[in-house]
Structure formats: structure tokens, C-alpha cells
Amino acid sequence: MPNIQERLDFSRELVVAGRHWRTRLDERLKPFGMSHARWTALYWLSEAKVGVSQTDLAELAGIESPALVRTIDLLEKEGLVKRCPSPTDRRVNLLHLTDAARATVANIEPLADALRREVLNGIPAEDVRKAMQVLKQVRLRLDSAGHAPSPKAAALTAGV
């Protein structure tokens, strides 16, 4: 078990690194009229390959469902996302990417990957794999401290 200073340092680095990552990505996305929040929604919808409920998308994106409503509304107005009734639950709309959104994802993914390459350049692959193991454990413990992710969200993030 890490000591109190190591726990403090770890949590601080985790939070600050995430904040800086979002800031750098936002800078690259801005010329395309995109933000980290919008990109995250489009990215996870593209990974899902099938319709996803707003609740599942919020879990995948790691944000609260009410915070996602405005983002989805804007993406829908721009013709990037469409809501379709769920065939199994009349209370739920499933979110789908439009063809325009698929093109947007295809154009923006290289920008996001360029940031990943720049940030991880020079860090040995084994170190990255070990960091991923630790981050997955942290995420799973945080998930279990609150609530368990839905089966669909858990399946989609299993390989992340």
C-alpha cells in the first residue's frame, strides 16, 4: 500500500494529467468546431457500432447523464447523431451516428491519435501497459465504490 504522500501524489497527477490531456485535445479540436465533450460522445458511439442509450453513453464517456443531454442535443441539431426508439424498451431512445458523424470521426481520429503518440513517445511500451493495468484497477474500484457500469458499458470498456 502506498504511503499517504504517494497516495496524494498519485491522485494529484492523475487529475492534473487528465485535465491537461483534455485541454491539449480541445486545442486541436477547436478548428473543427469540436470539443473534448463532443468528440468523446462521437468516439464512443463510433466504438459501439450499434445504438447506445444515453445512460450507457454517459457511462462510457465517464460523465453524468444529465451533463450529456446538451451535448447530444447539439450533435443532433448538427446532423451528427440521431435518436431512434429502442425496439426493446419504449422509454429509451438509442443514439446512432449519422454518415456525416462517421466522416467527422474518420477525420478527427488521426488528430486525437497524434496527441496520444506525442504524449507517449519515448515511454517504453511495457511502462504504458503497466500504467494501463493500474488505471484499470483504479477505474474499477471507483466504479464499484459508486455503482456498477451497465453490461453494455462494461463490455465496451473491457479492452480500454
C-alpha positions as CSV (number, residue, x, y, z in Angstrom):
1,M,0.0,0.0,0.0
2,P,1.4,3.4,-0.9
3,N,2.0,5.8,1.9
4,I,-0.1,8.9,2.4
5,Q,2.3,11.2,0.4
6,E,2.4,8.7,-2.5
7,R,-1.4,8.4,-2.5
8,L,-1.7,12.2,-2.6
9,D,0.9,12.5,-5.4
10,F,-0.8,9.8,-7.4
11,S,-4.3,11.3,-7.2
12,R,-3.0,14.8,-8.0
13,E,-1.0,13.5,-11.0
14,L,-4.0,11.6,-12.2
15,V,-6.3,14.6,-12.0
16,V,-3.8,17.1,-13.5
17,A,-2.8,14.7,-16.3
18,G,-6.4,14.2,-17.3
19,R,-7.1,17.9,-17.2
20,H,-4.0,18.7,-19.4
21,W,-5.0,15.9,-21.8
22,R,-8.5,17.4,-22.3
23,T,-7.0,20.9,-22.7
24,R,-4.5,19.8,-25.4
25,L,-7.1,17.8,-27.2
26,D,-9.6,20.7,-27.1
27,E,-6.9,23.0,-28.7
28,R,-6.6,20.5,-31.6
29,L,-10.3,20.0,-32.0
30,K,-11.3,23.7,-31.8
31,P,-10.5,24.5,-35.5
32,F,-13.0,21.7,-36.4
33,G,-15.8,23.1,-34.2
34,M,-15.4,20.2,-31.9
35,S,-14.7,20.0,-28.2
36,H,-13.5,17.2,-26.0
37,A,-17.1,16.5,-24.8
38,R,-18.5,16.4,-28.3
39,W,-15.6,14.3,-29.5
40,T,-15.9,11.8,-26.6
41,A,-19.6,11.3,-27.4
42,L,-18.9,10.7,-31.1
43,Y,-15.9,8.5,-30.4
44,W,-17.8,6.2,-28.0
45,L,-20.8,6.0,-30.4
46,S,-18.5,5.0,-33.2
47,E,-16.9,2.3,-31.0
48,A,-20.3,0.9,-30.0
49,K,-21.2,0.1,-33.7
50,V,-24.9,-0.2,-32.6
51,G,-27.4,2.1,-30.9
52,V,-26.5,3.1,-27.4
53,S,-28.8,4.6,-24.8
54,Q,-27.9,8.0,-23.3
55,T,-27.3,6.3,-20.0
56,D,-24.8,3.8,-21.5
57,L,-23.1,6.6,-23.4
58,A,-22.7,8.6,-20.3
59,E,-21.0,5.7,-18.5
60,L,-18.7,5.0,-21.5
61,A,-17.7,8.7,-21.6
62,G,-17.3,8.9,-17.8
63,I,-19.8,11.7,-17.3
64,E,-23.1,12.2,-15.7
65,S,-26.1,11.5,-18.0
66,P,-27.7,15.0,-17.4
67,A,-24.5,16.7,-18.5
68,L,-24.6,14.7,-21.7
69,V,-28.1,15.9,-22.7
70,R,-26.9,19.3,-24.0
71,T,-24.0,17.7,-26.0
72,I,-26.3,15.2,-27.6
73,D,-28.9,17.8,-28.4
74,L,-26.3,19.9,-30.2
75,L,-24.9,16.9,-32.1
76,E,-28.4,16.0,-33.1
77,K,-29.1,19.6,-34.4
78,E,-25.9,19.4,-36.4
79,G,-27.0,16.2,-38.0
80,L,-24.2,14.1,-36.4
81,V,-26.4,12.0,-34.1
82,K,-29.9,10.6,-34.4
83,R,-32.2,9.3,-31.7
84,C,-34.2,6.2,-32.5
85,P,-36.7,4.4,-30.3
86,S,-35.4,1.2,-28.7
87,P,-37.0,-1.9,-30.0
88,T,-36.9,-3.4,-26.6
89,D,-37.8,-0.5,-24.3
90,R,-40.3,2.2,-25.2
91,R,-38.8,4.5,-22.6
92,V,-35.4,4.6,-24.2
93,N,-34.0,6.2,-27.3
94,L,-30.9,4.7,-28.8
95,L,-28.3,7.1,-30.2
96,H,-26.8,6.4,-33.6
97,L,-24.1,8.2,-35.6
98,T,-25.1,9.6,-39.0
99,D,-22.9,9.2,-42.1
100,A,-21.7,12.8,-41.5
101,A,-20.6,11.9,-38.0
102,R,-18.7,8.8,-39.3
103,A,-16.9,11.1,-41.7
104,T,-16.1,13.5,-38.8
105,V,-14.8,10.7,-36.6
106,A,-12.6,9.5,-39.5
107,N,-11.2,13.0,-40.0
108,I,-10.6,13.7,-36.3
109,E,-9.3,10.4,-35.0
110,P,-5.9,11.0,-36.6
111,L,-5.7,14.3,-34.6
112,A,-6.5,12.5,-31.4
113,D,-4.0,9.7,-32.1
114,A,-1.3,12.3,-32.9
115,L,-1.7,13.6,-29.4
116,R,-1.5,10.1,-28.0
117,R,1.7,9.4,-30.0
118,E,3.3,12.7,-28.9
119,V,2.5,12.2,-25.2
120,L,3.5,8.6,-25.1
121,N,6.6,9.0,-27.4
122,G,9.7,7.8,-25.6
123,I,7.8,6.0,-22.9
124,P,8.6,2.2,-23.1
125,A,5.6,0.1,-24.1
126,E,5.9,-2.0,-21.0
127,D,5.6,1.1,-18.9
128,V,2.4,2.1,-20.8
129,R,1.0,-1.4,-20.3
130,K,1.7,-1.3,-16.6
131,A,0.2,2.2,-16.3
132,M,-2.9,0.9,-18.1
133,Q,-3.2,-2.0,-15.6
134,V,-3.0,0.4,-12.7
135,L,-5.5,2.8,-14.2
136,K,-8.0,0.0,-15.0
137,Q,-7.8,-1.1,-11.4
138,V,-8.4,2.4,-10.2
139,R,-11.3,2.8,-12.6
140,L,-12.9,-0.5,-11.5
141,R,-12.5,0.4,-7.8
142,L,-14.1,3.8,-8.4
143,D,-16.9,2.2,-10.4
144,S,-17.6,-0.3,-7.6
145,A,-17.5,2.5,-5.0
146,G,-20.4,4.2,-6.7
147,H,-22.3,1.8,-8.9
148,A,-21.6,-0.9,-11.4
149,P,-21.5,0.0,-15.0
150,S,-24.2,-1.3,-17.3
151,P,-23.4,-4.6,-19.1
152,K,-23.1,-2.8,-22.4
153,A,-20.7,-0.1,-20.9
154,A,-18.7,-2.8,-19.2
155,A,-18.3,-4.8,-22.4
156,L,-17.3,-1.8,-24.5
157,T,-14.7,-0.6,-22.0
158,A,-13.3,-4.0,-21.2
159,G,-10.5,-3.6,-23.7
160,V,-9.8,0.1,-23.0
